[in-house]
Amino acid sequence: MKSSILKSQSGSNLSYLTRFSFVFQNNVAETKILFKNLPKFSWQRLTLFIFLLSFCSTYGQEKQQDSTKVEKLDEVLVKAVRVNAKSPITHSNVTKKEIAKRNLGQDIPMLLNFLPSVVTTTDAGAGVGYTGIRVRGVSAQSTNITINGIPYNDAESLGTFWVNLGDFASSVESLQLQRGVGTSTNGSGAFGASINILTDAFSKDASGEISNSFGSYNTRKHTVKFSTGLMNDHFEIAGRLSNIASDGYIDRASSDLKSYFLQGSYVDDNTLVKAVLFGGNEVTYQSWYGLEDLNLLENNRTYNIAGQYTDDDGNTQFYDNEVDNYSQDHYQLHWNQRYNSQWSTTLGLNYTYGRGYFEQYKEDEGFDTYGFEPIDINGETIDETDLIRRRWLDNDFYVFNANANYKDDNLNLIFGGSYSHYNGEHFGEVIWAEFASQSEIRDHYYDGNSKKNDLSVFTKANYRLNENVSLYGDLQVRNVTYKTTGTTSDIVEFAVDKNFTFFNPKAGITYDLNSDNSLYFSYARANREPNRTDFESNPNIEAEQLNDFELGWRHKKGNFTFNANAYYMLYNEQLVLSGQLDDVGNPIRTNSGKSYRLGLELEAIVPVSPKLTLQPNMTISTNKNEGTIIPFDGALQNLGKTDISFSPDLVAANAIVFQPIENLQMSLLSKYVGEQFMSNTEAKASKLESYFINDFNISYMLKTKSVFDSVVFTGLVNNIFNVEYISNGYYYTFDDTWSNPGTISTIEGAGFYPQATTNFLVGITLNF
């Protein structure tokens, strides 16, 4: 839940960028080039020019690891939800080494910011705490996330709360981002993108790591990792403890993230059994209100209204514990078995336990909301009070996955299924009140329960027809039941009893023109159920459907790589972001009827010299609702074709890496996001201006012969040109019927999430 918005820059920058917007990138996370936000005029023009002509070091082409049988067993954990280089699915791969270059405490979305078609957001402004990611303009609620093949999206909201995965990047072996519908996956359907994560592979050798980083806004990260290596050639125990803390760029937008990761592995030539435990606790001061006051936005952009109240003397105060406090623990068990050179199976079990609350100080709250009875004090009837409340979530999530894989020279067949059960309690309690009436501390003033079951079965196959042609097919049937009872936080009865059955076919073809070039085409259908907030805002909300067409060209010659992909995503009743937020910061969505996204993605790796490499990417798109009708000033208005909210027409990035010697790498990474609207009506008040930012990253590895195997020094300067930009926000309207009785005037409003100006992080990692 959350967003952020942008700061406009001179029109000349936009036109200049448009002229030269042939930008590319491949494996951006690998190059780790960080450079954001330029100043104006000469500096901007210079950097924009470099942004187009950039060069990066050949570090980007890392050597493939040797594929032993054991290592392949690790990869089987995600084989059912991943695709390979020959698949007709548009994707990007990110490795552990690529992530490590910038892993100084920022959340995973920020580490993926420079991949094609990606736009990221952060509430606190500096990439720690609540962060979000959109791909091709598609919201986080429509992006499927799996960890070792286990669904991670929240079953009810369908969103992903990365804040619950503090420093999880330190335990990631590899990651794949699929754009479009992608391949069939587990959990809530991918409706524009999917991210599947493979956690640390087991290690044959014993090792340890101590990592510390510090930076702006009192940001710090402390990590300790260990591995026993394979004991008796079969057993390994590995783990991690982490603590990340930050005061945030926005006032009081602090984060305190404690996390752990522990795994035990048994490995044999044809067997891998893994028990994986991870989780942690996050305490973040709320900052999802953003700024609606344009004067504050201009003159005090770090102002945070969360926790604000007026004391008895009329002074403005801030409640010191206006926080989100949530803990989440994951228990996974995986068994991978290879029976012969053709057959293998995977079994996965998961239990997730989540619990926590967000706490608020509320002024002048009516007694009726909390079930309080009016009281009489000295002859005066009291029916409102200041109070402190907590809204709780307490949930259990169970998952069972099973897959089988058959592979020969021409056919690679995977079939299997996934079943999950979610049981979630929602309740509120008052922990203090100036006038508590008959209530007792921690009395519940609302209670609700939700249950959701998700069953899917699939069969997918790659078939090599001949030396040039490969065929891809993927069939999935998914059934979802969702039922709620009780009341919402607004003390409204909330009863949903829905059953959805979806058929999601996919097919594609890859044609190898020669050893350097291949073409692919794919079609995929996806269906996706509404989430809890959708049902709360509109009981008649409908499921959404997507037909996705992808046409691509892949070229690789030596170290030079160029990929081009055209996509046409045709929607029916797409659940688009309305721009509004509910009272707990969740984005409100609405069905949009017919809509589409049409775009072209370009990315490349261009080695300029043995020390310099260029990795740019660019997405040009048009994203439209076919017909938009809204009430405005008391009458229905037909706006015709309008832009889909939060969908910029141009997103580009460029990575420049310079590696003068083997263990030293310096990187520049630029990011441009075009203008976009926070509404589906193209309302002027909802417009987010384009922004262009640059980061700088440096990494040096010192090999030692004493206690440590190596010492790694890392530095990161974000937004080096100190641009005041906004990457996200919200938009709302309401009807004024009282100012001029008898007439209706629609009032518009917007809020914005300012992002940090120049800031830095430095770190040291001791490997032994």
Secondary structure, 3 states (H helix, E strand, C coil): CCCCCCCCCCHHHHHHHHHCCCCCCCCHHHHCCCCEECCCCHHHHHHHHHHHHCCECHHHCCCCCCCCHHHHHHHHHHCCCCCCCCCCCCEEEEEHHHHHCCCCCCCHHHHCCCCCCEEEEECCCCCCCCEEEEECCECHHHEEEEECCEECCCCCCCCCCHHHCCCHHHHEEEEEEEEECCCCCCCCCCCEEEEEEEECCCCCCCEEEEEEEEEHHHEEEEEEEEECCCECCCEEEEEEEEEEEECCCCCCCCEEEEEEEEEEEEECCCEEEEEEEEEEEEEEECCCCCECCHHHHHHCCCCCCCCEEECCCCCEEECCCCEEEEEEEEEEEEEEEECCCCEEEEEEEEEEEEEEEEEEEEEEEEHHHHCCCCEEECCEEECEEEEEEEEEEEEEEEEEEEEEEEECCCEEEEEEEEEEEEEEEEEEEEEEECCCCCCCCCCEEEEEEEEEEEEEEEEEEEEECCCCEEEEEEEEEEEEEEEEEEECCCCCECCEEEEEEEEEEEEEEEEECCCCEEEEEEEEEEEECCCHHHHHHCCCCCCEEEEEEEEEEEEEECCEEEEEEEEEEEEECCEEEEEEECCCCCEEEEECCEEEEEEEEEEEEEEEECCEEEEEEEEEEEEEEEEEEEEECCEEEEEEEEECCCCCCEEEEEEEEEEEECCEEEEEEEEEECCEECCCCCCHHHEECCEEEEEEEEEEEEECCCCCCEEEEEEEEECCCCCCCEEEEEEEEEEECCCCCCCCEEEEEEEEEECCCCEEEEEEEEEC
